[in-house]
Amino acid sequence: MIRLHHVPQSRSMRVLWLLNELGVPYEVQVWPFDKTLRSDDYRSRNPAGRVPALEIDGTCWWESGAITELLCERFPEAGMGRAPGHPDRAQWLIWVHFAETISQHVAALTQQHIMLRADAMRSATVMQLEAKRLEKCFAAIDGRLSGRDLLLDGGFSAADISVGQAVYMARHFARIEPFPALQGWYERITARPGFALACPNEAQARIYTQAFYAPWEGT
Ligand SMILES: N[C@@H](CCC(=O)N[C@@H](CS)C(=O)NCC(=O)O)C(=O)O
């Protein structure tokens, strides 16, 4: 039995997308994006009180990068991983983990724009800086994709899923249109059924209720 502990639109979405691409049976337990994740019940799955957590083979894995590596090793037939010795191995690891570099900026921006309710708690400087740093991440992805359809030369992989899902979150705070190679790749990979199945359905609460959050200018 595989059970994903999931908050729609969060980092657990990249594990959900990967599970869809792996084609393995799984269950999803959806959690609210609030202090419930700090409960003893939830922290028995992930002691840091974060999503994702993945119950599998009688144990529970957490940290999306580790879960991605472990799932790709556990189900190699789907071709989402690149094993040691594979010519794409280094690039696969680099891009799978670059997703977290992007996500850290998204987390800061999500906190600034959405989680902090009082304007006095927000910082225009942090918002502007973090949005600019996302653009630098987009430039790195765009550079890698110029002359390439996908992040790796050998075809679609968990690297595209991890970075693609990080870009899905980041697009709420920085525009991808100035990065044509990134934009074309993002449109291609998000046309996959596995991505659509990982998106929130109509009934699910969303973290992002706006398509775009412009940096706050301050008062
Ligand atoms: N590096 C961790 C980060 C996990 C993480 O921070 N997840 C966020 C959602 S995207 C979360 O659960 N936040 C809840 C909180 O900070 O209280 C991973 O990749 O799994």
Ligand as a Chemical Component Dictionary entry (heavy atoms), coordinates in Angstrom:
data_LIG
# 
_chem_comp.id                   LIG 
_chem_comp.type                 NON-POLYMER 
_chem_comp.pdbx_formal_charge   0 
_chem_comp.three_letter_code    LIG 
# 
loop_
_chem_comp_atom.comp_id 
_chem_comp_atom.atom_id 
_chem_comp_atom.alt_atom_id 
_chem_comp_atom.type_symbol 
_chem_comp_atom.charge 
_chem_comp_atom.model_Cartn_x 
_chem_comp_atom.model_Cartn_y 
_chem_comp_atom.model_Cartn_z 
_chem_comp_atom.pdbx_ordinal 
LIG N1  N1  N 0 12.217 20.244 1.924  1  
LIG C1  C1  C 0 10.904 19.753 2.245  2  
LIG C2  C2  C 0 9.987  20.943 2.458  3  
LIG C3  C3  C 0 8.596  20.522 2.875  4  
LIG C4  C4  C 0 7.708  21.727 3.144  5  
LIG O1  O1  O 0 8.136  22.735 3.714  6  
LIG N2  N2  N 0 6.435  21.635 2.717  7  
LIG C5  C5  C 0 5.514  22.727 2.934  8  
LIG C6  C6  C 0 4.440  22.744 1.835  9  
LIG S1  S1  S 0 5.089  23.159 0.251  10 
LIG C7  C7  C 0 4.802  22.550 4.251  11 
LIG O2  O2  O 0 4.411  21.446 4.591  12 
LIG N3  N3  N 0 4.623  23.641 4.999  13 
LIG C8  C8  C 0 3.892  23.606 6.218  14 
LIG C9  C9  C 0 4.522  24.508 7.226  15 
LIG O3  O3  O 0 5.595  25.061 6.979  16 
LIG O4  O4  O 0 3.928  24.630 8.275  17 
LIG C10 C10 C 0 10.416 18.837 1.139  18 
LIG O5  O5  O 0 10.847 19.040 -0.009 19 
LIG O6  O6  O 0 9.631  17.902 1.410  20 
# 
loop_
_chem_comp_bond.comp_id 
_chem_comp_bond.atom_id_1 
_chem_comp_bond.atom_id_2 
_chem_comp_bond.value_order 
_chem_comp_bond.pdbx_ordinal 
LIG N1  C1  SING 1  
LIG C1  C2  SING 2  
LIG C1  C10 SING 3  
LIG C2  C3  SING 4  
LIG C3  C4  SING 5  
LIG C4  O1  DOUB 6  
LIG C4  N2  SING 7  
LIG N2  C5  SING 8  
LIG C5  C6  SING 9  
LIG C5  C7  SING 10 
LIG C6  S1  SING 11 
LIG C7  O2  DOUB 12 
LIG C7  N3  SING 13 
LIG N3  C8  SING 14 
LIG C8  C9  SING 15 
LIG C9  O3  DOUB 16 
LIG C9  O4  SING 17 
LIG C10 O5  DOUB 18 
LIG C10 O6  SING 19 
# 
